[in-house]
């Protein structure tokens, strides 16, 4: 029996390290070992320069089940960077761009509608046990994202620690746990992951689509009423005459219209 940590990674967009040649930045079909280590490290609050990172990464093994993977999206990307200088660092982005800069053009690929179930095995003693990692995913110290920083998670990782002898049993236990936990997510649980041999992302029927539909209809009515009122005022101005200036005094005959507006000669319809 082995103790495994299982958790989900669900995001609208995801990008995973692949072979980067020239201006093309491709993405793999699943998170890499380094991406998953970085996710757990972010939950623990490990800095990139933390010397414990090497031992931490070497003692983690992962199994990735791809529940759903959407089509590729390409982003034409431009970035300004200073010339590479050995040993030169900058404290802020503003300081980095203060001097001479070069423009880098690249195309970056993303996968849409990503959903993965991850099984993590701690092979030997390291800085955190599976239970510690589960707590770190529930209350992460740094923001968790799926690959690049522009790809935040769409659902909580919802970790679970199980003792099992096979991966199939572990994934089955986690699927049952996730079905029980769905009501705890509230409206976000409707964006669910159905996981068997082929996973799909779907949005269950409920009150939210009805609320969105009613809200959209109200917005359209308000916009239409504003447009009709604006046209009515324009026609009234064309009939009576456009206002020239605001009069702060009172008219002699006490006419409210004369109190408010002073009209130019020749503008009356």
C-alpha positions as CSV (number, residue, x, y, z in Angstrom):
1,X,0.0,0.0,0.0
2,X,1.3,3.4,-0.9
3,X,0.1,6.8,0.2
4,X,-0.8,9.0,-2.8
5,X,-1.8,12.6,-3.1
6,X,-4.5,13.2,-5.7
7,X,-5.6,16.6,-6.9
8,X,-7.2,18.2,-10.0
9,X,-5.9,20.9,-12.3
10,X,-8.7,22.6,-14.2
11,X,-8.2,25.8,-16.1
12,X,-9.7,27.7,-19.1
13,X,-6.2,27.9,-20.6
14,X,-3.0,26.0,-20.0
15,X,0.5,25.9,-21.4
16,X,3.2,23.4,-20.7
17,X,6.9,23.5,-21.5
18,X,7.9,22.0,-24.8
19,X,10.8,22.3,-27.2
20,X,11.3,26.0,-27.9
21,X,13.1,26.8,-31.1
22,X,13.4,30.3,-32.4
23,X,10.2,32.3,-32.2
24,X,7.8,29.4,-31.7
25,X,6.9,28.4,-28.2
26,X,4.9,25.1,-28.4
27,X,3.0,23.4,-25.6
28,X,2.9,19.8,-24.6
29,X,-0.3,17.8,-24.1
30,X,0.1,17.4,-20.4
31,X,1.9,19.1,-17.4
32,X,5.5,18.1,-17.1
33,X,7.3,17.0,-14.0
34,X,8.8,20.4,-13.4
35,X,5.4,22.1,-13.9
36,X,3.8,19.9,-11.2
37,X,6.8,20.4,-8.8
38,X,6.5,24.1,-9.3
39,X,2.7,24.0,-8.6
40,X,3.3,22.1,-5.3
41,X,6.3,24.4,-4.5
42,X,4.1,27.4,-5.0
43,X,1.6,26.0,-2.6
44,X,4.3,25.5,0.0
45,X,5.7,29.0,-0.6
46,X,9.1,27.9,-1.9
47,X,11.1,30.6,-3.7
48,X,12.8,29.7,-7.0
49,X,16.2,30.2,-5.4
50,X,15.4,28.0,-2.4
51,X,18.1,25.4,-2.1
52,X,15.6,22.7,-1.0
53,X,14.0,22.8,-4.5
54,X,16.4,20.2,-5.9
55,X,15.8,17.6,-3.2
56,X,12.1,18.3,-3.2
57,X,11.8,17.7,-7.0
58,X,14.0,14.6,-6.9
59,X,11.7,12.8,-4.4
60,X,8.4,13.4,-6.2
61,X,6.9,11.1,-8.8
62,X,3.7,11.9,-10.8
63,X,1.0,10.1,-12.8
64,X,-1.2,12.4,-15.0
65,X,-4.6,11.4,-16.3
66,X,-5.8,13.7,-19.0
67,X,-9.5,14.2,-18.5
68,X,-10.0,16.8,-21.2
69,X,-7.9,18.9,-23.5
70,X,-9.3,21.5,-25.8
71,X,-8.0,22.9,-29.1
72,X,-4.8,24.9,-29.5
73,X,-4.8,28.7,-29.3
74,X,-2.0,30.7,-30.7
75,X,-0.9,34.1,-29.3
76,X,1.3,36.4,-31.2
77,X,3.5,37.8,-28.4
78,X,5.9,40.7,-28.2
79,X,8.2,41.4,-25.3
80,X,10.9,44.0,-24.5
81,X,14.0,42.7,-22.9
82,X,17.4,44.3,-22.2
83,X,20.6,42.8,-23.8
84,X,21.8,39.8,-22.0
85,X,24.7,40.6,-19.6
86,X,26.4,38.0,-17.4
87,X,25.8,38.6,-13.8
88,X,23.5,41.6,-14.3
89,X,20.2,41.6,-12.5
90,X,17.4,44.2,-12.1
91,X,15.2,44.8,-9.0
92,X,12.1,45.9,-10.9
93,X,10.7,45.8,-14.4
94,X,11.0,49.5,-14.7
95,X,14.7,49.4,-14.0
96,X,15.1,46.6,-16.5
97,X,13.5,48.7,-19.3
98,X,15.3,51.9,-18.3
99,X,18.3,51.4,-20.6
100,X,18.7,49.8,-24.0
101,X,16.0,47.2,-24.9
102,X,15.4,44.6,-27.6
103,X,12.0,43.5,-28.9
104,X,11.4,39.8,-29.1
105,X,8.6,38.5,-31.3
106,X,7.2,35.0,-30.6
107,X,4.2,32.8,-31.0
108,X,3.0,31.1,-27.9
109,X,0.6,28.1,-28.0
110,X,-2.1,27.4,-25.3
111,X,-4.5,24.6,-24.8
112,X,-8.1,25.6,-24.0
113,X,-10.4,23.8,-21.5
114,X,-7.7,21.8,-19.7
115,X,-8.6,19.2,-17.1
116,X,-6.1,16.8,-15.5
117,X,-6.1,14.5,-12.5
118,X,-2.7,14.2,-10.8
119,X,-1.4,11.5,-8.6
120,X,1.7,12.4,-6.6
121,X,4.0,9.9,-4.8
122,X,6.5,11.1,-2.2
123,X,9.2,8.5,-2.8
124,X,11.4,9.4,0.3
125,X,11.5,11.8,3.1
126,X,11.5,15.4,1.9
127,X,10.4,18.8,3.2
128,X,6.7,17.9,3.0
129,X,4.5,14.8,3.4
130,X,1.5,14.1,1.2
131,X,-0.7,15.5,4.0
132,X,1.4,18.7,4.1
133,X,1.1,19.0,0.3
134,X,-2.6,18.6,0.5
135,X,-2.9,21.4,3.1
136,X,-0.6,23.6,0.9
137,X,-2.9,23.1,-2.1
138,X,-5.9,24.1,0.0
139,X,-4.2,27.2,1.3
140,X,-1.4,28.0,-1.2
141,X,1.2,30.7,-0.4
142,X,1.6,31.7,-4.0
143,X,-0.9,31.8,-6.9
144,X,-1.4,28.4,-8.6
145,X,-1.5,28.4,-12.4
146,X,-1.4,25.8,-15.2
147,X,1.9,26.3,-16.9
148,X,2.3,30.1,-17.5
149,X,1.3,32.8,-15.1
150,X,-1.4,33.9,-17.4
151,X,-3.3,30.6,-16.9
152,X,-4.8,30.6,-13.4
153,X,-6.8,27.7,-12.2
154,X,-10.5,27.6,-12.9
155,X,-11.4,25.3,-10.0
156,X,-9.7,24.6,-6.6
157,X,-7.2,21.6,-6.7
158,X,-9.4,19.8,-4.1
159,X,-6.6,17.5,-2.9
160,X,-7.1,14.0,-1.3
161,X,-4.7,11.7,0.3
162,X,-5.4,8.0,-0.2
163,X,-3.7,4.7,0.6
164,X,-3.9,2.3,-2.3
165,X,-2.1,-0.5,-4.1
166,X,-2.8,0.6,-7.7
167,X,-3.3,3.8,-9.7
168,X,-6.6,2.7,-11.0
169,X,-8.0,2.3,-7.5
170,X,-6.6,5.7,-6.5
171,X,-8.2,7.5,-9.5
172,X,-11.5,5.7,-8.9
173,X,-11.5,6.8,-5.2
174,X,-10.7,10.3,-6.2
175,X,-13.6,10.4,-8.7
176,X,-16.0,9.3,-6.0
177,X,-14.6,11.9,-3.7
178,X,-15.0,14.6,-6.3
179,X,-18.6,13.7,-6.9
180,X,-19.4,14.1,-3.2
181,X,-17.4,17.3,-3.0
182,X,-19.1,19.0,-5.9
183,X,-21.9,20.8,-3.9
184,X,-19.2,22.4,-1.7
185,X,-18.0,24.4,-4.6
186,X,-21.4,26.1,-5.1
187,X,-21.9,27.6,-8.6
188,X,-18.4,26.6,-9.6
189,X,-19.3,22.9,-9.2
190,X,-21.6,23.2,-12.2
191,X,-18.4,23.5,-14.4
192,X,-17.7,19.8,-13.8
193,X,-15.4,17.2,-15.1
194,X,-16.8,13.9,-16.1
195,X,-13.9,11.4,-16.0
196,X,-14.0,7.9,-17.4
197,X,-12.1,6.8,-20.5
198,X,-12.8,10.2,-22.1
199,X,-13.5,13.3,-20.1
200,X,-15.6,16.2,-21.1
201,X,-16.2,19.6,-19.6
202,X,-19.9,20.6,-19.3
203,X,-22.1,23.2,-17.6
204,X,-25.0,21.6,-15.8
205,X,-28.5,23.0,-16.0
206,X,-29.5,25.3,-13.1
207,X,-30.6,28.7,-12.1
208,X,-27.5,30.5,-13.3
209,X,-28.3,30.3,-17.1
210,X,-31.8,31.6,-16.3
211,X,-30.4,34.5,-14.3
212,X,-27.9,35.4,-17.0
213,X,-30.7,35.3,-19.6
214,X,-33.0,37.6,-17.6
215,X,-30.1,40.0,-16.9
216,X,-29.2,40.2,-20.6
217,X,-32.9,40.9,-21.5
218,X,-33.0,43.7,-18.9
219,X,-29.7,45.2,-20.2
220,X,-31.1,45.2,-23.8
221,X,-34.3,46.9,-22.6
222,X,-32.4,49.6,-20.8
223,X,-30.2,50.3,-23.8
224,X,-33.2,50.4,-26.1
225,X,-35.0,52.8,-23.8
226,X,-32.0,55.1,-23.6
227,X,-31.7,55.1,-27.4
228,X,-35.4,55.9,-27.9
229,X,-35.3,58.7,-25.3
230,X,-32.2,60.2,-26.9
231,X,-33.9,60.3,-30.3
232,X,-37.0,61.9,-28.7
233,X,-35.0,64.7,-27.2
234,X,-33.2,65.3,-30.5
235,X,-36.6,65.6,-32.3
236,X,-37.8,68.0,-29.6
237,X,-34.7,70.2,-30.0
238,X,-35.2,70.3,-33.7
239,X,-38.8,71.4,-33.3
240,X,-38.3,74.0,-30.5
241,X,-34.7,75.0,-31.0
242,X,-31.5,74.0,-29.4
243,X,-30.6,75.7,-26.0
244,X,-28.0,78.5,-26.2
245,X,-27.2,79.2,-22.6
246,X,-28.6,78.6,-19.1
247,X,-30.3,81.5,-17.6
248,X,-30.0,81.9,-13.8
249,X,-32.5,84.7,-13.6
250,X,-36.3,84.6,-13.4
251,X,-38.5,85.7,-16.3
252,X,-41.0,88.5,-15.9
253,X,-44.0,86.4,-16.7
254,X,-42.9,83.5,-14.6
255,X,-42.8,81.0,-17.5
256,X,-40.8,77.9,-16.3
257,X,-39.5,77.3,-19.9
258,X,-38.3,80.8,-20.2
259,X,-36.7,80.5,-16.7
260,X,-34.6,77.5,-17.9
261,X,-33.6,78.2,-21.5
262,X,-32.8,81.2,-23.7
263,X,-33.3,80.5,-27.4
264,X,-31.6,82.2,-30.3
265,X,-33.6,84.1,-32.8
266,X,-34.4,82.1,-35.9
267,X,-34.1,78.7,-34.3
268,X,-37.8,78.2,-33.6
269,X,-39.4,75.5,-35.8
